[in-house]
Amino acid sequence: MCTAAIYKTKDFYFGRTLDYDCSYGEQITITPRFYPFHFRAMGSMKSHYAIIGMAHVAGGYPLYYDAVNEKGLGMAGLNFVGNADYKESAADKDNVASFECIPWILGQCASVKEAEVLLEKINLVNVPFSKEMPPAELHWIIADRDKCITVEAVKTGVKVYPNPAGVLTNNPPFPEQMFQLNNYMHLSPKPPKNLFSDQLPLRAYGRGMGALGLPGDLSSESRFVRAAFVRLNSVSGNTESESISQFFHILDSVAQQRGCCEVEEGNYEITIYTSCCNADKGIYYYTTYENHQITAVDMHREELDSAALITYPLILGQQIRIQNKT
Protein backbone atom coordinates (compact mmCIF):
# COMPACT_ATOMS: atom_id res chain seq x y z
CA MET A 1 0.00 0.00 0.00
CA CYS A 2 1.33 3.55 0.62
CA THR A 3 2.63 6.01 3.19
CA ALA A 4 2.58 9.82 3.02
CA ALA A 5 4.37 12.28 5.29
CA ILE A 6 5.26 15.92 5.81
CA TYR A 7 8.47 17.47 7.13
CA LYS A 8 9.58 21.02 7.85
CA THR A 9 13.01 22.57 8.28
CA LYS A 10 13.63 25.97 6.69
CA ASP A 11 11.29 24.86 3.88
CA PHE A 12 8.21 22.64 3.85
CA TYR A 13 8.38 19.16 2.34
CA PHE A 14 5.57 16.82 1.30
CA GLY A 15 5.79 13.34 -0.18
CA ARG A 16 4.84 9.70 -0.18
CA THR A 17 5.67 6.16 -1.17
CA LEU A 18 3.62 4.37 -3.81
CA ASP A 19 3.55 0.72 -2.81
CA TYR A 20 1.86 -1.57 -5.31
CA ASP A 21 2.41 -4.69 -7.39
CA CYS A 22 2.37 -2.95 -10.78
CA SER A 23 2.96 0.43 -12.38
CA TYR A 24 0.47 2.39 -14.47
CA GLY A 25 3.07 4.39 -16.37
CA GLU A 26 3.08 7.31 -13.94
CA GLN A 27 5.09 10.40 -14.85
CA ILE A 28 6.17 13.64 -13.23
CA THR A 29 3.43 15.93 -14.50
CA ILE A 30 3.24 19.72 -14.43
CA THR A 31 -0.17 21.24 -15.04
CA PRO A 32 0.33 24.91 -16.02
CA ARG A 33 -2.07 27.65 -15.02
CA PHE A 34 -4.20 27.60 -18.17
CA TYR A 35 -4.66 23.87 -18.71
CA PRO A 36 -8.47 23.50 -18.72
CA PHE A 37 -9.81 21.08 -16.11
CA HIS A 38 -13.23 19.86 -17.22
CA PHE A 39 -15.09 18.45 -14.23
CA ARG A 40 -17.94 15.98 -14.69
CA ALA A 41 -20.43 18.02 -12.65
CA MET A 42 -18.68 21.27 -11.76
CA GLY A 43 -18.04 22.85 -15.15
CA SER A 44 -14.60 23.93 -16.32
CA MET A 45 -11.68 25.49 -14.47
CA LYS A 46 -9.86 27.34 -17.24
CA SER A 47 -7.31 29.04 -15.00
CA HIS A 48 -5.90 27.88 -11.67
CA TYR A 49 -2.73 27.49 -9.65
CA ALA A 50 0.06 25.57 -11.38
CA ILE A 51 0.54 22.03 -10.07
CA ILE A 52 3.43 19.54 -10.07
CA GLY A 53 3.23 15.92 -9.00
CA MET A 54 3.08 12.28 -9.98
CA ALA A 55 0.26 11.34 -12.32
CA HIS A 56 -0.95 8.78 -14.80
CA VAL A 57 -1.99 10.80 -17.85
CA ALA A 58 -5.03 9.24 -19.54
CA GLY A 59 -6.59 10.87 -22.57
CA GLY A 60 -4.67 14.05 -21.89
CA TYR A 61 -5.99 14.25 -18.30
CA PRO A 62 -3.59 14.11 -15.31
CA LEU A 63 -4.76 11.55 -12.76
CA TYR A 64 -2.63 12.75 -9.87
CA TYR A 65 -1.43 10.40 -7.13
CA ASP A 66 0.23 13.24 -5.21
CA ALA A 67 0.99 16.85 -6.01
CA VAL A 68 1.74 20.34 -4.71
CA ASN A 69 0.66 23.66 -6.17
CA GLU A 70 2.66 26.82 -6.68
CA LYS A 71 1.35 28.24 -3.38
CA GLY A 72 2.90 25.43 -1.31
CA LEU A 73 -0.20 23.31 -0.67
CA GLY A 74 0.30 19.55 -0.99
CA MET A 75 -2.18 16.70 -1.39
CA ALA A 76 -1.94 12.94 -1.86
CA GLY A 77 -4.52 10.20 -2.30
CA LEU A 78 -3.89 6.82 -0.67
CA ASN A 79 -5.81 3.56 -0.95
CA PHE A 80 -8.68 3.26 1.52
CA VAL A 81 -10.24 0.06 0.23
CA GLY A 82 -13.36 -1.16 2.02
CA ASN A 83 -13.93 2.10 3.88
CA ALA A 84 -14.23 4.75 1.17
CA ASP A 85 -17.87 5.45 0.35
CA TYR A 86 -18.84 7.76 -2.51
CA LYS A 87 -22.37 9.15 -2.90
CA GLU A 88 -24.81 10.09 -5.61
CA SER A 89 -24.89 13.71 -6.75
CA ALA A 90 -26.55 16.22 -4.42
CA ALA A 91 -28.13 19.48 -5.58
CA ASP A 92 -26.71 21.61 -2.76
CA LYS A 93 -23.14 20.29 -2.89
CA ASP A 94 -19.98 20.49 -5.01
CA ASN A 95 -20.14 17.08 -6.69
CA VAL A 96 -16.55 15.98 -7.29
CA ALA A 97 -15.30 12.54 -8.38
CA SER A 98 -12.39 10.96 -6.54
CA PHE A 99 -10.07 11.39 -9.55
CA GLU A 100 -10.98 15.11 -9.63
CA CYS A 101 -10.33 15.76 -5.94
CA ILE A 102 -6.65 16.77 -6.17
CA PRO A 103 -7.07 19.27 -9.04
CA TRP A 104 -10.29 20.58 -7.46
CA ILE A 105 -8.47 21.45 -4.24
CA LEU A 106 -4.99 22.34 -5.49
CA GLY A 107 -6.33 24.35 -8.42
CA GLN A 108 -8.23 26.75 -6.14
CA CYS A 109 -6.67 26.69 -2.67
CA ALA A 110 -3.49 28.35 -1.46
CA SER A 111 -3.63 26.89 2.06
CA VAL A 112 -5.20 24.20 4.21
CA LYS A 113 -7.47 26.87 5.66
CA GLU A 114 -8.86 27.62 2.21
CA ALA A 115 -9.16 23.88 1.48
CA GLU A 116 -11.20 23.37 4.64
CA VAL A 117 -13.71 25.97 3.44
CA LEU A 118 -14.01 24.19 0.09
CA LEU A 119 -14.35 20.80 1.78
CA GLU A 120 -17.41 21.99 3.71
CA LYS A 121 -19.34 21.90 0.42
CA ILE A 122 -17.80 18.83 -1.22
CA ASN A 123 -19.68 15.66 -2.09
CA LEU A 124 -17.38 12.92 -3.35
CA VAL A 125 -19.43 11.11 -5.95
CA ASN A 126 -19.37 7.59 -7.33
CA VAL A 127 -18.30 8.50 -10.87
CA PRO A 128 -15.62 6.53 -12.77
CA PHE A 129 -13.00 8.13 -14.97
CA SER A 130 -13.88 5.61 -17.68
CA LYS A 131 -15.36 2.14 -18.12
CA GLU A 132 -11.89 0.69 -17.73
CA MET A 133 -11.06 2.82 -14.66
CA PRO A 134 -13.65 2.57 -11.86
CA PRO A 135 -13.52 4.99 -8.91
CA ALA A 136 -10.42 4.41 -6.78
CA GLU A 137 -11.21 3.98 -3.09
CA LEU A 138 -9.07 6.69 -1.53
CA HIS A 139 -8.59 9.02 1.38
CA TRP A 140 -6.36 12.10 1.31
CA ILE A 141 -3.74 14.00 3.25
CA ILE A 142 -3.64 17.77 2.64
CA ALA A 143 -0.94 19.97 4.15
CA ASP A 144 0.89 23.26 4.02
CA ARG A 145 3.74 24.48 6.21
CA ASP A 146 1.30 25.43 9.00
CA LYS A 147 -1.35 22.68 9.10
CA CYS A 148 -2.10 19.10 8.09
CA ILE A 149 -5.48 17.38 7.71
CA THR A 150 -6.90 14.02 6.60
CA VAL A 151 -10.04 13.77 4.45
CA GLU A 152 -12.15 10.60 4.34
CA ALA A 153 -15.40 9.91 2.50
CA VAL A 154 -17.18 7.22 4.54
CA LYS A 155 -20.77 6.00 4.92
CA THR A 156 -21.62 8.85 7.30
CA GLY A 157 -20.27 11.50 4.91
CA VAL A 158 -17.06 13.42 4.25
CA LYS A 159 -14.94 13.71 7.40
CA VAL A 160 -12.08 16.17 7.87
CA TYR A 161 -9.65 15.44 10.71
CA PRO A 162 -6.69 17.40 12.06
CA ASN A 163 -3.55 15.34 11.47
CA PRO A 164 -0.94 16.19 14.12
CA ALA A 165 1.04 13.03 13.32
CA GLY A 166 1.79 14.37 9.85
CA VAL A 167 1.53 10.92 8.24
CA LEU A 168 -1.10 8.83 6.48
CA THR A 169 -1.19 5.19 5.42
CA ASN A 170 -4.26 3.14 4.46
CA ASN A 171 -6.73 1.27 6.66
CA PRO A 172 -8.26 1.50 9.23
CA PRO A 173 -9.98 4.93 9.28
CA PHE A 174 -7.83 7.79 10.52
CA PRO A 175 -9.32 8.17 14.04
CA GLU A 176 -8.47 4.51 14.73
CA GLN A 177 -4.92 5.02 13.44
CA MET A 178 -4.44 7.96 15.78
CA PHE A 179 -5.95 6.09 18.74
CA GLN A 180 -3.55 3.17 18.38
CA LEU A 181 -0.61 5.54 18.98
CA ASN A 182 -1.64 5.38 22.64
CA ASN A 183 -0.20 1.86 22.65
CA TYR A 184 3.25 3.22 21.87
CA MET A 185 3.53 6.27 24.14
CA HIS A 186 6.38 4.57 25.99
CA LEU A 187 8.65 4.61 22.91
CA SER A 188 11.52 7.07 22.95
CA PRO A 189 14.71 7.84 21.04
CA LYS A 190 16.43 8.09 24.44
CA PRO A 191 17.90 5.12 26.35
CA PRO A 192 15.25 3.40 28.50
CA LYS A 193 15.10 3.52 32.27
CA ASN A 194 14.35 0.53 34.45
CA LEU A 195 10.68 0.93 35.38
CA PHE A 196 10.09 -2.82 35.61
CA SER A 197 11.23 -3.13 39.22
CA ASP A 198 13.71 -1.45 41.53
CA GLN A 199 14.43 -4.91 42.92
CA LEU A 200 16.10 -6.04 39.69
CA PRO A 201 19.36 -4.62 38.27
CA LEU A 202 18.00 -4.22 34.76
CA ARG A 203 19.97 -2.17 32.24
CA ALA A 204 20.02 -1.28 28.58
CA TYR A 205 22.56 -3.53 26.86
CA GLY A 206 22.55 -1.78 23.48
CA ARG A 207 21.67 1.42 21.69
CA GLY A 208 18.17 2.09 20.39
CA MET A 209 16.35 0.14 23.09
CA GLY A 210 14.12 3.11 23.88
CA ALA A 211 12.20 2.21 20.72
CA LEU A 212 11.87 -1.47 21.60
CA GLY A 213 8.39 -2.50 20.53
CA LEU A 214 8.19 -0.22 17.47
CA PRO A 215 6.34 -2.38 14.91
CA GLY A 216 8.37 -3.51 11.94
CA ASP A 217 5.87 -5.29 9.70
CA LEU A 218 4.40 -3.92 6.47
CA SER A 219 0.75 -3.57 7.53
CA SER A 220 -0.91 -0.17 7.25
CA GLU A 221 -1.28 0.18 11.02
CA SER A 222 2.36 -0.66 11.70
CA ARG A 223 3.62 1.65 8.96
CA PHE A 224 1.54 4.46 10.42
CA VAL A 225 3.13 4.02 13.86
CA ARG A 226 6.65 3.63 12.47
CA ALA A 227 6.41 6.61 10.10
CA ALA A 228 4.92 8.81 12.82
CA PHE A 229 7.68 7.87 15.30
CA VAL A 230 10.47 8.45 12.79
CA ARG A 231 9.01 11.71 11.46
CA LEU A 232 8.26 13.21 14.86
CA ASN A 233 11.75 12.40 16.15
CA SER A 234 13.68 13.32 13.00
CA VAL A 235 16.50 15.84 13.24
CA SER A 236 18.35 17.41 10.32
CA GLY A 237 19.99 20.60 9.21
CA ASN A 238 18.13 23.29 7.26
CA THR A 239 19.91 23.02 3.93
CA GLU A 240 18.09 21.58 0.94
CA SER A 241 20.45 18.63 0.74
CA GLU A 242 20.11 17.77 4.43
CA SER A 243 16.36 18.25 4.40
CA ILE A 244 15.55 16.07 1.40
CA SER A 245 18.04 13.45 2.55
CA GLN A 246 16.27 13.22 5.90
CA PHE A 247 12.84 13.10 4.27
CA PHE A 248 13.83 10.13 2.13
CA HIS A 249 15.23 8.43 5.24
CA ILE A 250 11.87 8.92 6.96
CA LEU A 251 10.00 7.20 4.15
CA ASP A 252 12.70 4.56 3.71
CA SER A 253 11.68 3.35 7.18
CA VAL A 254 8.42 2.05 5.66
CA ALA A 255 9.70 0.94 2.25
CA GLN A 256 8.51 -2.41 0.89
CA GLN A 257 11.04 -4.84 -0.55
CA ARG A 258 10.19 -7.30 -3.31
CA GLY A 259 9.39 -10.68 -1.82
CA CYS A 260 8.09 -9.51 1.57
CA CYS A 261 4.46 -8.81 0.63
CA GLU A 262 3.01 -11.40 -1.73
CA VAL A 263 -0.15 -10.32 -3.57
CA GLU A 264 -0.50 -13.57 -5.48
CA GLU A 265 1.80 -16.43 -6.41
CA GLY A 266 5.03 -14.87 -7.68
CA ASN A 267 3.70 -11.29 -7.58
CA TYR A 268 4.81 -8.87 -4.88
CA GLU A 269 4.04 -5.38 -3.69
CA ILE A 270 7.06 -3.06 -3.73
CA THR A 271 7.77 0.63 -3.23
CA ILE A 272 7.49 1.69 -6.87
CA TYR A 273 8.57 5.25 -6.11
CA THR A 274 9.20 7.58 -3.21
CA SER A 275 8.61 11.30 -3.59
CA CYS A 276 9.68 14.40 -1.69
CA CYS A 277 8.50 17.77 -2.89
CA ASN A 278 9.86 21.06 -1.65
CA ALA A 279 6.43 22.69 -1.58
CA ASP A 280 7.88 26.17 -1.05
CA LYS A 281 10.07 25.99 -4.15
CA GLY A 282 8.00 23.68 -6.37
CA ILE A 283 10.77 21.11 -6.79
CA TYR A 284 9.64 17.47 -7.05
CA TYR A 285 12.29 14.93 -6.00
CA TYR A 286 11.88 11.19 -6.42
CA THR A 287 13.56 7.80 -6.30
CA THR A 288 12.32 4.50 -7.75
CA TYR A 289 12.66 0.89 -6.68
CA GLU A 290 15.63 0.27 -8.97
CA ASN A 291 17.06 3.79 -8.92
CA HIS A 292 18.07 5.23 -5.54
CA GLN A 293 19.69 8.32 -7.02
CA ILE A 294 17.49 11.33 -6.27
CA THR A 295 16.09 12.98 -9.40
CA ALA A 296 14.48 16.43 -9.40
CA VAL A 297 12.04 18.35 -11.60
CA ASP A 298 11.60 22.09 -10.91
CA MET A 299 8.20 23.42 -11.97
CA HIS A 300 9.48 27.00 -12.10
CA ARG A 301 11.90 26.11 -14.90
CA GLU A 302 8.86 25.55 -17.13
CA GLU A 303 6.46 27.98 -18.78
CA LEU A 304 3.60 28.01 -16.27
CA ASP A 305 1.46 30.54 -18.15
CA SER A 306 0.50 27.95 -20.74
CA ALA A 307 -2.18 25.33 -21.39
CA ALA A 308 -0.33 22.11 -22.29
CA LEU A 309 0.67 19.45 -19.78
CA ILE A 310 4.42 18.99 -19.25
CA THR A 311 5.53 15.45 -18.44
CA TYR A 312 8.78 13.71 -17.59
CA PRO A 313 9.10 9.91 -17.59
CA LEU A 314 10.58 8.36 -14.47
CA ILE A 315 14.26 7.42 -14.61
CA LEU A 316 13.90 3.79 -13.61
CA GLY A 317 17.34 2.28 -14.18
CA GLN A 318 19.91 2.27 -11.38
CA GLN A 319 22.36 5.19 -11.59
CA ILE A 320 25.75 4.17 -10.17
CA ARG A 321 28.62 6.57 -9.80
CA ILE A 322 31.99 4.85 -10.21
CA GLN A 323 34.33 6.61 -7.79
CA ASN A 324 37.66 5.20 -8.97
CA LYS A 325 37.43 5.94 -12.70
CA THR A 326 40.60 5.25 -14.63
Salt bridges, closest charged atoms under 4 A:
ASP11 OD2 - LYS10 NZ 3.72
ASP11 OD2 - LYS281 NZ 2.40
ASP66 OD1 - ARG16 NH1 3.32
GLU70 OE1 - ARG33 NH2 2.91
ASP85 OD2 - LYS87 NZ 2.53
ASP85 OD1 - LYS155 NZ 3.75
GLU116 OE2 - LYS147 NZ 2.89
GLU152 OE2 - HIS139 ND1 2.81
ASP280 OD2 - ARG145 NH1 2.64
GLU290 OE2 - ARG258 NH1 3.80
ASP298 OD2 - ARG301 NE 3.80
ASP305 OD1 - ARG33 NH1 2.74
